[in-house]
C-alpha cells in the first residue's frame, strides 16, 4: 500500500496523482515516481531524527553543485517553489533526486580502477566548488572511537563474545593513537558510504548515489569504505591495488597510504558493527556478520 505521506509530499513537486513505487527502505524510505514532465525521480522520505532538515538541505546543495560540475551523482529536483525540501516541518522531511538507471557495480579489478578514479574525481571536483561551510556531520576520531560513537558502541554488539569485545576495545585504543599520530590528513567533504549498493554502472560510467551519510572527513575513509565489503574476497589485494591505481590517475595518494588504508577500512568495520545495535532487533542473525568482520579486521590491524 502506498504511504499516504509519500502522496502528500509529491504535491510539492506538482505531482498530485502519481503512484509512487517503494523501492528501498533503509535509513530513508525511497519511492520511484514519474513526474508530470516525463522525468523519473527518487522521492526520499528521510528517517526521522537522523539528519536534521538543515543537514539534508546541505547534502543536496553539495550534490546539486557536483552534478552541475559534471560529476555522476543524482541531481536534486527542486520543488515548484524552488526549494530543495518538501514539507520541511514534517517529521519525515521529503526530498527528490533524479532517478539513475544502472546495475550494481561488479567487483572486478577493472571496475575498482574505475571506482578509484571516480572517488578521486569526487574529491577533486568538490575542492573546486565555491561552497559555504555545510551543516554536515564530521567523521573524525570522536565519531568513530569516542565513548559514544556516531553509529553506536560497537564493542557492545550482542554477537560479540567477551574476548572479542576486549579485542575491539584494544583496536579502538590503537586506532585512536594512530589517528592522532598521522595528523589532520586530507580532510574535506566525503561520501562516507561507498558501498556496492551505492555504486551503479550504466554501461558507460559509474554513478555514486545516496549521500545520506556524507560529511567532513579524511578522504581515505571513502576508499576504506569502498573496500570493507571485500575484506574476505580472495581478490582483495587486486581490488585494493586497482582502486589505488585509479585514484592516483587523478589525485595524489597520501604518503602513508599503506598504513592509512587498513586503518580507515577498520574504522568502517567498527562503525558498521555499532550500526546494527540501534537498527536491528535483538537476536537478528545480521548482527554476527558485522561483528565477525570487525573482529577479523581488528585482528589484522593488531597484527
Residue, then its C-alpha position, 0 to 999 in steps of 0.5 A: x500500500x502506498x504511504x499516504x505521506x509519500x502522496x502528500x509530499x509529491x504535491x510539492x513537486x506538482x505531482x498530485x496523482x502519481x503512484x509512487x513505487x517503494x523501492x528501498x527502505x533503509x535509513x530513508x524510505x525511497x519511492x520511484x515516481x514519474x513526474x508530470x514532465x516525463x522525468x523519473x525521480x527518487x522521492x526520499x522520505x528521510x528517517x526521522x531524527x537522523x539528519x536534521x532538515x538543515x543537514x539534508x538541505x546541505x547534502x543536496x546543495x553539495x550534490x546539486x553543485x557536483x552534478x552541475x560540475x559534471x560529476x555522476x551523482x543524482x541531481x536534486x529536483x527542486x520543488x515548484x517553489x524552488x526549494x530543495x525540501x518538501x514539507x520541511x516541518x514534517x517529521x519525515x522531511x521529503x526530498x527528490x533526486x533524479x532517478x539513475x538507471x544502472x546495475x550494481x557495480x561488479x567487483x572486478x579489478x577493472x571496475x575498482x580502477x574505475x571506482x578509484x578514479x571516480x572517488x578521486x574525481x569526487x574529491x577533486x571536483x568538490x575542492x573546486x566548488x565555491x561552497x559555504x561551510x555545510x551543516x554536515x556531520x564530521x567523521x573524525x576520531x570522536x565519531x568513530x572511537x569516542x565513548x559514544x560513537x556516531x553509529x553506536x558502541x560497537x564493542x557492545x554488539x550482542x554477537x560479540x563474545x567477551x574476548x572479542x569485545x576486549x579485542x575491539x576495545x584494544x583496536x579502538x585504543x590503537x586506532x585512536x593513537x594512530x589517528x592522532x599520530x598521522x595528523x589532520x590528513x586530507x580532510x574535506x567533504x566525503x561520501x562516507x558510504x561507498x558501498x556496492x549498493x551505492x555504486x551503479x554502472x550504466x554501461x558507460x560510467x559509474x554513478x555514486x548515489x545516496x549521500x545520506x551519510x556524507x560529511x567532513x572527513x579524511x578522504x581515505x575513509x571513502x576508499x576504506x569504505x569502498x573496500x570493507x565489503x571485500x575484506x574476505x574476497x580472495x581478490x582483495x589485494x587486486x581490488x585494493x591495488x586497482x582502486x589505488x591505481x585509479x585514484x592516483x590517475x587523478x589525485x595524489x595518494x597520501x604518503x602513508x597510504x599503506x598504513x592509512x588504508x587498513x586503518x580507515x577500512x577498520x574504522x568502517x568495520x567498527x562503525x558498521x558493527x555499532x550500526x546494527x545495535x540501534x537498527x536491528x532487533x535483538x537476536x537478528x542473525x545480521x548482527x554476527x556478520x558485522x561483528x565477525x568482520x570487525x573482529x577479523x579486521x581488528x585482528x589484522x590491524x593488531x597484527 
